Amino acid sequence: MQLAVTAAQAEFNPSAEALAASLALPFLGSASPKDIEEFPFVLEFGPALQLCATGRKAPGPVLVDFVSGAAAHRRKFGGGKGQQVAKAVGIRGGFYPQVIDATAGLGRDAFVLASLGCSVRMLERNPVVYALLEDGLRRLQEAALEDRELAPIAKRLVLEERVGSAAGWLAAQPEESLPVVFLDPMFPSRDKSAKVKKEMVAFHQLVGADEDANQLLAPARAACYYRTVVKRPRLAPYLADTKPSLSLEGKSGRFDIYTRHGVPG
């Protein structure tokens, strides 16, 4: 799919042009909607970096927002340590393991875990998604200067240098050197229900599924000390056809847990 970079206003042109150059994408400046019709998607550089579908009936933009909206609501009212993702990585009592989120995507689970007290290192190989993550993290750090609640979360959330292969990065780590590895590879979506937001359907079309997802499990399990956690749609097959030690199942998804050493009780 074709993608270009635009600027929300002329004042953002220099930064937008630099981003376009770094991603080897066309730069259209602060173009009008008619000028971008040939591109199904644009990355719009403004106060926040946004991935926008084009066309008359295009869905809303996709961006990484750790400060407001759904992330803020979940941080305040999401259920705390009772959430399945917290149970899956082994949070309990005063134990908050360091987590390597090897398929960070838009960083939603990583932010939840950081909000709960875990130090999270995010890996992302897709250059467009990496740019969205980098921008979201920048805005989180800016907001943390004024918000005492966000400040410790921002310190616990780290975006590693972009990798070409998460499997290769994991394979290069010493055995049992990473407390918890979290995997949420993009799964081919077959769900056309209204529950799937149109903007996320467009995002999935651009990014595509992780066809090499099965290659992640073995190096993750070798590198982890406590456990590897795999997030999957509820009816999806096990990653690499490997049965987990246990699973936590919800209405639409589940967490498959491959344990190595028990977490402190």
C-alpha positions in Angstrom: 0.0 0.0 0.0 1.2 3.5 -0.8 2.0 5.9 2.0 3.1 9.5 2.1 3.9 12.0 4.8 2.0 15.3 5.2 2.1 18.2 7.6 -0.9 19.3 9.6 0.1 23.0 9.1 3.0 24.7 7.3 4.9 25.1 10.6 5.4 21.4 10.8 6.8 21.1 7.3 10.5 20.8 8.3 9.9 18.0 10.9 7.5 16.2 8.5 10.0 16.4 5.7 12.7 15.0 7.9 10.4 12.1 8.9 9.6 11.4 5.3 13.3 11.3 4.4 14.0 8.9 7.3 11.2 6.6 6.2 12.0 6.9 2.5 8.4 8.1 1.8 7.1 10.9 -0.4 6.6 14.2 1.3 3.5 16.2 0.3 3.8 19.2 2.6 0.6 20.6 4.0 -1.4 19.2 1.2 -5.2 19.4 0.7 -7.4 16.2 0.8 -7.6 16.3 -3.0 -3.8 16.3 -3.4 -3.4 13.1 -1.4 -6.1 11.0 -3.1 -3.6 8.7 -4.8 -2.3 7.6 -1.4 -4.5 5.2 0.6 -2.7 6.3 3.8 -0.7 9.3 5.0 1.3 10.0 8.1 0.3 13.4 9.2 2.8 15.3 11.3 1.3 17.8 13.7 0.9 18.2 17.5 0.6 14.3 17.3 1.8 12.0 14.6 -1.2 10.3 13.1 -1.7 7.5 10.5 -4.7 8.6 8.4 -6.6 6.7 5.8 -7.7 8.9 2.9 -11.0 9.1 0.9 -14.5 10.4 1.6 -15.5 7.7 4.0 -12.1 7.2 5.7 -12.1 6.1 9.3 -10.6 8.2 12.0 -6.8 8.5 12.5 -4.6 6.0 14.4 -2.1 7.4 16.9 -0.3 6.5 20.1 -1.9 8.3 23.0 -0.6 7.4 26.5 -1.9 10.6 28.1 -5.6 10.9 27.4 -8.5 8.9 26.0 -8.7 5.1 26.4 -5.2 4.8 28.0 -6.1 7.4 30.7 -9.4 5.7 31.3 -7.9 2.3 31.6 -5.1 3.6 33.9 -7.7 5.0 36.3 -10.6 2.5 36.0 -9.2 -0.6 34.3 -9.1 -2.9 37.3 -5.5 -2.6 38.4 -3.7 -5.8 39.3 -6.9 -7.7 38.7 -6.5 -7.4 34.9 -5.7 -10.6 33.1 -2.5 -9.0 31.5 -1.2 -8.3 35.0 -1.9 -11.9 36.1 -0.4 -13.2 33.0 3.0 -11.6 33.4 3.1 -12.5 37.1 2.4 -9.3 39.0 1.6 -10.1 42.6 2.1 -8.6 46.0 5.2 -6.4 45.6 6.6 -8.2 42.6 6.7 -6.3 39.4 8.8 -8.1 36.8 10.7 -6.4 34.0 8.9 -7.1 30.8 10.2 -7.2 27.2 7.3 -6.4 24.9 8.8 -7.9 21.8 5.9 -7.0 19.5 4.9 -3.6 20.9 2.6 -2.4 18.2 0.8 0.7 19.5 2.1 0.1 23.0 -1.3 -0.4 24.7 -0.4 -3.4 26.8 3.1 -2.0 27.5 1.6 1.1 28.9 -0.9 -0.8 31.1 2.0 -2.9 32.6 4.1 0.2 33.1 1.1 1.9 34.8 0.9 -1.1 37.2 4.6 -0.9 38.2 6.5 -3.0 35.7 9.6 -1.7 33.8 8.8 -2.4 30.1 11.2 -2.4 27.2 9.4 -2.2 23.9 10.6 -3.6 20.6 8.9 -2.7 17.3 10.2 -3.6 13.8 7.7 -1.8 11.5 9.1 1.6 10.8 5.7 3.4 10.6 4.5 1.9 13.8 7.9 2.7 15.4 7.5 6.3 14.4 4.0 6.4 16.0 5.3 4.8 19.2 8.3 7.2 19.4 5.9 10.2 19.0 3.5 8.9 21.6 6.4 8.3 24.1 7.7 11.8 23.4 4.3 13.3 24.3 4.0 11.1 27.4 7.4 12.4 28.6 6.3 16.0 28.0 3.1 15.5 29.9 5.0 13.7 32.7 6.8 17.0 33.5 3.5 18.4 34.7 1.7 15.3 35.9 3.0 13.5 39.0 1.0 10.4 38.2 2.5 10.1 34.7 6.1 10.8 35.7 7.0 7.3 37.2 5.1 5.6 34.3 7.1 7.5 31.7 10.4 6.4 33.4 9.3 2.7 33.3 8.4 2.7 29.6 11.4 2.5 27.2 11.4 2.1 23.4 14.5 0.2 22.3 16.2 1.0 19.0 14.2 -0.4 16.1 15.0 -4.0 15.2 14.7 -5.7 11.9 13.7 -9.0 13.6 12.3 -9.5 17.1 13.2 -13.2 16.8 16.8 -12.3 16.0 17.0 -9.8 18.9 15.6 -12.4 21.3 18.0 -15.1 20.0 21.0 -12.8 20.7 20.1 -12.4 24.4 21.9 -14.6 27.0 19.8 -17.6 28.2 17.4 -16.8 31.1 18.5 -13.1 31.0 15.0 -11.5 30.5 12.5 -11.8 33.4 9.3 -11.9 31.3 8.9 -11.8 27.5 5.5 -10.7 26.2 4.4 -11.5 22.6 1.4 -10.2 20.8 2.1 -10.8 17.1 -0.4 -9.4 14.7 -2.9 -12.2 13.9 -4.7 -12.3 10.5 -8.1 -10.7 11.3 -11.2 -12.5 10.3 -13.5 -10.5 12.6 -15.7 -8.2 10.6 -18.1 -7.4 13.5 -18.9 -3.8 14.6 -16.7 -4.4 17.7 -13.6 -3.9 15.5 -13.1 -0.1 15.0 -12.8 0.9 11.4 -9.6 2.8 12.0 -8.0 -0.4 13.5 -9.1 -2.4 10.5 -7.4 0.1 8.3 -4.3 0.0 10.5 -4.2 -3.8 10.2 -4.4 -3.5 6.4 -1.4 -1.3 6.3 0.8 -3.2 8.8 -0.3 -6.7 7.9 -0.1 -9.9 9.9 3.2 -11.2 11.4 3.7 -14.1 9.1 6.9 -15.2 11.0 5.1 -15.1 14.4 5.9 -18.8 15.1 9.6 -18.0 15.0 9.3 -15.8 18.1 8.4 -18.4 20.7 11.6 -20.6 20.9 14.0 -17.7 21.3 11.6 -16.0 23.7 11.4 -19.0 25.9 15.2 -19.5 25.8 15.8 -15.9 26.8 13.2 -15.5 29.5 13.8 -16.4 33.2 10.3 -16.5 34.7 7.8 -16.9 31.7 6.9 -16.1 28.2 3.4 -14.7 27.7 1.6 -14.9 24.4 -1.5 -12.8 23.7 -3.9 -14.5 21.2 -7.4 -14.2 19.9 -9.6 -16.6 21.9 -10.0 -19.2 19.2 -6.5 -18.8 17.6 -4.2 -21.8 17.5 -1.2 -21.9 19.9 1.8 -20.1 18.7 4.2 -22.5 16.9 1.6 -25.2 17.7 3.1 -25.4 21.2 0.8 -26.0 24.2 1.4 -23.5 27.0 1.8 -24.3 30.7 -1.5 -22.6 31.3 -3.9 -20.1 29.7 -6.0 -17.3 30.9 -9.1 -16.9 28.7 -11.4 -13.9 28.3 -14.4 -13.1 26.1 -12.4 -12.4 22.9 -8.8 -13.2 23.8 -6.5 -15.3 25.9 -3.0 -15.2 27.4 -0.9 -18.4 26.9 1.8 -18.7 29.6 5.0 -20.7 29.1 6.6 -20.9 32.5 10.3 -21.6 33.2 10.8 -20.6 36.9 8.1 -19.7 39.3 7.5 -16.1 40.1 7.9 -15.1 43.7 4.7 -15.6 45.7 
